Amino acid sequence: MSTAPSGAPLLLGAAAATHDLRHEGRAHLLARHFDLVVPEYEMKWDQVAPRPAARDAVAADALVTFAGAHGLACRGHALWWHGAVPAWLAGAGRAAVRAEALAHLAWIAGRYAGRLHSWDVVNEPLDLANGRSDGLRASPFLDAFGPGYLALAFREAARTDPGALLVLNEMGLEYDSPDAAAKRRAMLRLLERHLAAGVPIQGLGLQSHLDAADRPRAHPALQAFAREVEALGLRLLVTELDVSDARCPRDRAARDRMVAQAYWAYLSGLLEACRPAAVVVWGVSDARTWLATSHPRPDGAPVRPLPFDRAGRRKAAFAALAAALGRGEGARAGHT
Ligand code: G3I
């Protein structure tokens, strides 16, 4: 099982969709400034299996092909996620869900075997509000397979694509709050339990959806958590970084400063504690971000959560990101 050696360069990545590949400016940004791409949604189960017995990987193939054509690494996202189970499985019995979930994993992981940097094998498994002692979220996978579904997913992924770094991806571990601290403790227990059983979890993804108004940073508890995860022999990845400015003042320069400060304080602090395999921003530019619909500004002003603005210009956040990662503002890793 090959995992990214800790000496490998830290890869800067961006989430993208085929919309971005068809947009000349954003396709250029992706190829010019990033080392890695991850399909934002077009490789997910609900997208590649739109109807029973139907499979459609045209968009996912386009993103993997783009990565290969431009010397970019590519992440797979995500094999099993409760947020992307096809609607046509709703109401199906446990045996049907088990059969379909395993067939999906074998098909999509097999399709890109040997071509991906890493896979988010399971996305967002924890929800402490569900009240289980293991912290697992209620999900079709837990219901169909029981708590062993994570081990099954990682073992099947390792068998199908032994060259990919196999990542458990989670949200809400990074915040400076009692809930996040409890979630970090549950995550460490989960990782220790699975690694002790020989489950091939090789990386932990910190989604890192931040809010500039909270003045986020890599606080000491997060730094300690990062050190504990690496001490388990796992790689850390920042997998979905963006900084909402929805609760910031309207003034654009002030907002951009707050967002840039968040990028700097979070990444510089995290890199004091660990060596992430990759830092991925959740979008190529402000022109297309999930936050525009999920976390809009009350005043209706376009949100500005990413390092490039809607016109593809570098923002203060780009300089902060480059500085935190120790990069010149122009070059990709290893590209002069
Ligand atoms: O682009 C199509 C459009 O052509 C079509 O008309 C429309 C209606 O079907 O769908 C549009 O695609 C949508 C896409 O967002 C772009 O807006 C997909 O249906 C929709 O499923 C997709 O949502 C994605 C969401 O995950 C669910 O997959 C978001 O882009 C994506 O940012 C979000 O990302 C998640 C991570 O995977 C996991 N962590 C949280 C993160 C944010 O929710």
Residues whose N, C-alpha, C, O or C-beta is under 5 A from the ligand:
A	BS01	G3I	E40 Y41 G83 W290
